[in-house]
Amino acid sequence: MLHLLRLEYTESEEAAGPHVKDHVAFLDRHHAAGTFLVSGQTVPSEQGGLIVAAGVDRATAEQIAGDDPFVRAGVGRYTITTIFPGRAHPALAELLAPFGS
């Protein structure tokens, strides 16, 4: 399974500013662990960001999202969509194979 974590700001981008350093450390930690496959800001950036997570169940994805410094500070919230990848581009097939593609 893969999880699409959509971060939305609940306050202004400026209000989230003091928490960016801790948020980046959060992202780095989960990328290093292999849980986050890709992450980035939306365009336009004031909408928030997206993360593709893998290798964990839905409950763990929810726990990880709740641990984001933006969420703990009350300046962001996540919506999580869980998918079972049925098809993938050949370049991604090997990467996604352990997750159901």
C-alpha positions as CSV (number, residue, x, y, z in Angstrom):
1,M,0.0,0.0,0.0
2,L,0.9,3.6,-0.6
3,H,-0.4,6.6,1.3
4,L,-0.8,10.1,-0.2
5,L,-0.5,12.5,2.7
6,R,-1.9,15.9,1.7
7,L,-0.8,18.7,4.1
8,E,-3.0,21.8,4.2
9,Y,-2.2,24.9,6.2
10,T,-4.8,25.7,8.8
11,E,-3.1,29.1,9.4
12,S,-1.1,31.3,7.0
13,E,2.2,30.3,5.6
14,E,3.7,33.0,7.7
15,A,2.3,31.3,10.9
16,A,3.9,28.0,9.8
17,G,7.3,29.7,9.2
18,P,8.7,29.2,12.8
19,H,8.0,25.5,12.4
20,V,9.7,24.9,9.0
21,K,13.0,23.8,10.4
22,D,11.4,21.1,12.5
23,H,9.1,20.1,9.7
24,V,12.1,19.7,7.4
25,A,13.8,17.5,10.0
26,F,10.6,15.5,10.2
27,L,10.7,15.0,6.4
28,D,14.4,14.1,6.4
29,R,13.9,11.5,9.2
30,H,11.2,9.7,7.3
31,H,13.0,9.9,4.0
32,A,16.1,8.4,5.6
33,A,13.9,5.6,7.1
34,G,12.5,4.9,3.6
35,T,8.9,5.6,4.6
36,F,8.6,8.8,2.5
37,L,9.3,8.2,-1.2
38,V,8.7,11.7,-2.4
39,S,7.6,15.0,-0.7
40,G,7.2,18.6,-1.8
41,Q,5.3,21.8,-1.7
42,T,2.3,22.4,-3.7
43,V,2.2,25.1,-6.4
44,P,1.1,27.6,-5.2
45,S,2.9,26.9,-2.0
46,E,0.2,28.4,0.3
47,Q,-1.9,25.3,-0.4
48,G,0.6,23.1,1.6
49,G,2.4,20.0,0.5
50,L,2.2,16.3,-0.5
51,I,4.0,13.2,0.6
52,V,3.9,9.7,-0.8
53,A,4.6,7.2,2.0
54,A,5.1,3.5,1.8
55,G,6.0,0.5,3.9
56,V,3.6,1.2,6.7
57,D,0.0,0.5,7.4
58,R,-2.7,3.2,7.5
59,A,-2.7,3.5,11.3
60,T,1.1,4.2,11.2
61,A,0.7,6.7,8.4
62,E,-1.9,8.5,10.5
63,Q,0.5,8.5,13.5
64,I,3.4,9.8,11.4
65,A,1.2,12.6,10.1
66,G,0.1,13.5,13.6
67,D,3.7,13.8,14.6
68,D,4.5,16.5,12.0
69,P,5.6,19.7,13.8
70,F,3.1,21.7,11.7
71,V,0.3,19.5,13.0
72,R,1.5,19.6,16.6
73,A,1.8,23.4,16.4
74,G,-1.8,23.7,15.0
75,V,-0.8,25.3,11.7
76,G,-1.4,22.2,9.5
77,R,-3.5,19.1,9.1
78,Y,-3.3,16.1,6.9
79,T,-5.8,14.2,4.7
80,I,-4.6,10.7,3.9
81,T,-5.6,8.6,0.9
82,T,-4.4,5.0,0.9
83,I,-4.0,3.2,-2.5
84,F,-3.0,-0.2,-3.7
85,P,-1.0,0.5,-6.8
86,G,-2.4,-1.7,-9.5
87,R,-0.4,-0.2,-12.4
88,A,2.8,1.8,-12.5
89,H,5.2,3.2,-15.1
90,P,7.9,0.6,-15.9
91,A,10.6,2.9,-14.3
92,L,8.7,2.7,-11.0
93,A,7.7,-1.0,-11.1
94,E,10.7,-2.3,-9.2
95,L,10.4,0.4,-6.5
96,L,6.7,-0.1,-6.0
97,A,6.7,-3.9,-6.3
98,P,7.0,-4.5,-2.5
99,F,3.9,-2.3,-2.0
100,G,1.5,-4.1,-4.4
101,S,2.3,-2.9,-7.9
